[in-house]
């Protein structure tokens, strides 16, 4: 699909009033010269007219199959709730369309493995919205370490907030509190942040985990109704990364008055510290500091502009971060369904360790 012509994108899940597609993907696509937002799908004719007027898209289909089968679509972007991913990715792949699915790829490892196999069987590309690893600051940190600036990496620690999964939950996110939907904190916020850690420093070779549900209910903001919180709102993992790096990660549900994101990387010649106002690296602005030499002061590192692959420097932070993935597709460096499968395996290993109290590992190859 890496051609000289513009890649035509069809989006399933766009909402004219809210949502990740309208906040992140659509502004990014409109700012990228190699892409064309060509089609959207809607549930009703009225919604379709509103989508067309809001986003200025030439084609709006009143069925998902209409969009997927359209000759005006090269790549299908899926931004709906996780439980529908399996069905929609399957339809697109079987129709011979390339797919970009938001993370998580599926509700569980079994579904994710089937989808990763399906895109290969149908000879199409499958890309995954693991945006945290594609953020300019994260890609810069990876290179900064590889260049030897902090020496040999000894250890890393990450603490973060789940943003949601706390005392209050908006109605639009009420499905996330049911583990059957595969959209809990361990899947979404934790999974995306730890993917960045693994991208920069390497995967876990072995891990031990503790999970817990400390809040038994969460209150729906709009109605005041208290509903059961069935997913883990505490996830703590320790282990060894490739190369012997000692790692610890702890995520807690909600948006906190204290530390919402802190990631430290400690090396023999210096340290790196990344902070933000929330546990989603693609949503919140990252501040990167580093020291050089033992006991030297931490100083802010400016991220070189070359790491921002989006040409529109006036674009907001979120679409800029999401836009990196589209540019990385052109460079054949974007995260794929194979990367998503590794992350799903890691999550299953964490859950198994927490359930059994045993150290676990997970497979890194297909």
N, C-alpha and C positions, 0 to 999 in steps of 0.2 A: 504493500500500500504506500510505499515511500516513493511518490511520483512527483513530477514537476507541477502537475495541476493541483488546484485547491482540493483539500479533503472535505467532502460534504458530510456534515454531522446532523444526525437526527436524534432528538432527545425524547426519552420517555420519562415523564415525571416532572416536567416543568410546570410551575404554578406562577401566575402573573402577580401574586401578592406576597409570596414568601417562599422559602425553601432554598436548598443548597444549589439547585440548578440556576435559579434567578439571581442568587447572591454571588455565586462563585463562577460557575461554568460559562454562563451566557456572556457576562461582561468580558471574561477572558477570551472567549472565542471571537467576539467582535473586535478585539484588539490585535488579533494574530493574523498576519497576512496569508498564511498557508492554509487557513481553515475558513469554511463557510458554514454558518448556521443555516441549514437548508430546510429542516422540517421539525415539527413538534407533533405530539399526539395529544388528543383531548378526549374527555369522556362524553361531552355533549357539544352540539353545534354552537350553543351560546358560549361555552368555554373556549371553543376553537376560535371564534371571532375575537374574543378578548385576548387570547394568546397572540394571534396574528397582529392585532393592533398594538399590543404592549411591546412585543419584541421585534416587530418588523420582519417576520420570517415568511418566506414565500409559500410554504406548504404546511398545512395543518391537517392531520388525519384524525378521523373520529374513531379509529381502531388502532390498536398496537400493531396488528398484522399488516395494516395498510402502510404504516411507516416502515416497518421492517422490510417489506417487499418492494418498497419504492426504489426506482432507479435513481432518484435524487438523493439517496443516502448511501454513503460509503462506510460510515462507522456509526454504530448505534450506541449512544450514551444512555446508561441506565442509572437514574437517580431516585428511584422509588424505595419504599421500605424493603428491608433485607428479605423478608419472607417471599417476596415476589422475584428476587434475583434469579433463582434457579430456573423458573419457567421462562423468563424473558431472555436471559442469556442463551438458554437452549434454543429458543425460537430463532434468535438472531444468528447464532452459529450455524444452525441447520439450513438457514436461508443463504448461507455463504457470506454473511456480513461480519466485518470486524466489530469488536465489542470493547467498550470502555465501561466497566462497572464500578460504581462506587464501592468502597470498603465498608463492611466485610463483603467478600465475594458471595458468601452463602451463610445459611444458618448454622452449619456445622462442617466438620472436616469431610464427611462422606460426600455431601453435595459439592463442596469445593473441588474435591478430587475428580468427581465426574465431570464438572464443568471444564477443568483444566485439560482433561483427556478429550472432551468434546471439541474444543476449539482446534486442537491438533488434528483430530480425525477429519475435521471439515476444512483444514488448511486455511484457517483464518487466524488473525491476531487477537489476543485477549489482553487488555490492559486493565490495571487495577488502580483505584484512587487511594493509594497509600501516599497521600500528599506530603506527610511530614518528612520523608526522606528526600523529597524533591525541593524543599524550601532552600533558597539560596544560602542561608546561613549554615544549614546542615551540610550541604555539599561542600561549602568552603571549609568547614571544620574537618571533614574527612580528608581533604587534600592537605590542610595545615598540619594535621597529625602525620600523614604519610610522608610529608617533607621533613620530618624529624624535629619539628619545632619544640615538642615537649619530651623528646627522647622516647624511651620505651614506655608504653602505657602499662601501668601497674594495676589500676583499679578504676571503677566508675560507680557513681551513685546517682539515682534519679528519684525524685519525689514529685508527685503531681496530683492535681485535682481532676475528677471526672467531669467537671462542669455541670452536667446533670447527674442523675442517680443520687440525689441528696434529699433534703427535707421537702423540697417542692419540685413538681414536674409539670411542665406545660402539657395541655391536652394533646398537642401534636406529637409529643414524645412518650405518651402513655404506654405504647407498645413495647418500649425498651425495658420495662421492669419485669417482663416475662422471659425467662431464659430460653423458652422454646423458639423465640423469634430471632435469636442470635445477634441481638443488638445491645447487649449489656455493656457495662463499663470495661470488662476484660476484653471484649471484642473490639469496641469502637475506640474510646479515648486511650486506654492502656495499650491496646494492640497497635494503634498508629504511632504512639510515642516510642514504644519499645522497638518498632520496626526501624525508626530513625537510629536508635542506639545500635541495633544489629547492623544496619547499613554502614555506620561509621566505624564500629569497633569489631564486628564479627558476631556470629550467632553463638548461643549458648551450646557448649558441649555437654553440660549437665546442669540441672537446676533442682532446687527445692522450693516449694511454694506453700503459702498459707492464704486461704480466702475466707471471708466471713461476710455475713449480712448483719450489720450492727443496727441499722434502722429497719424496723419490721414493716413500716408503712411509709408512703410518701404522699403528700397532699397535692391534688390536681389544682393548679393555680386558678383556673377559670371557675371551677365549681366548689372548691373547698372540700371535695370528697377525699377521704383517706383510703388509699388502695394498697394492697399488699406489695411490698418490695421484695421480689423473689430472686433477684440477681445479687451477686456479690458486690457490696459497696466498699470492700476492703480487699485489695490484692497486693500481696507482698511476695517477691521472688528474689532469691539469692542464687548465685551459681558461678560457674567458670565459663568464660568466653573462649573462642578459638585463640590460641596463643597464650592462654593462661591468665588472662585478665580477670580479676575478681569483680563481680557485678552485684549490685543490689538495686531493686526497684520497688517502690511502694506508691500505689495510687489509692486515693480515698474519694468517695462519692461527694458530689456537690461542688460549689464554688466557695472557697474558704476565705475567712478574714486574714489568715496567716499565709503560709507559703503555698502558692498555687502551682508553681513549676520551678524546679531547681535541678540542674543536671551538671554534675562535676565529673571531670576526667582528669585523673592524676597520673603524671608521668615522671620519669627520672630526672627530667630537665625543666619541668614546669607543669602548670595546671591550666585547665580550661573550665570556665563556668558559664553556663547558659541559663538565663532566667526569663520568665514570662509571667503574665497575669492570669494564665490558665493552662491547663494540661494539654491543649491542642496546639501543636507547633505551627500548623498552617493557618490558624485563626488569630492567634495573639502575636504581637511583635516580640521578637527575640532580642535580648541583649547578650552579647558575647564578650566575655572578658578572658584574659590569659595572663599568665606570668611566665617569665623566662628566668630560670635559675632558682636555686633553693632560697626560700624566704623572700623572694622579690615580690613587689606589689602587683596586684591584679590590675590590669589596664584594659580599657575597652578596645576591642578589635573592630575596625570598620570592615564591613563586608565589601570586597571589590565589586564594582558594578558589572564586571564580566560574568558574575554568577547569576545575575538576573537576566534570564533569556527572553523576557517579555519586552518588546521595544517601547511600549507606551509607559513612560516613567511616571505619568500622572494617574495610572490605574491604581485602585485601592489595594490594600495589603492582601486581602483574601483572594480576589481574582488573580492578582499577581502571583501568589503562591500556587494556586491551582493551575494557572497558565504554564508553569514550568513543566508540568507533566506532558502537555501537548507539544511543547518544543522538544522535550526529550524523546517523544515518539519519533520525531523527525530525525533525531540523532541515533535512533535505535538503542536508547539508554533508559527508556521509561520502564517503571515496574510493571511486571506482567502477571498473568494468572499463576505462573510458576512461583513467583515471589509471594503471591497471596497464599498459595498452597503451603509454603514453608511457614508462613505466619499462622495459618490455621493449625498446622501440626504443633507449633510452639504452644498455642493456646490449649490444645488438647493435653499436651504434656504437663502444663501448669495445673490444669484441672485434675488430672490424674494424680499428680504429686500431692495436691491439697487434699484429695479424697483418701489417699492411701498412706500418706506420711512417708513416701519413699522418694528417692532421687530419681529424676527422669531425664531422658534425652529425646531427641526427635530427628527425623531423617531430613537431610538438606538437599538431596538429589531427587530427581523425578523417578 
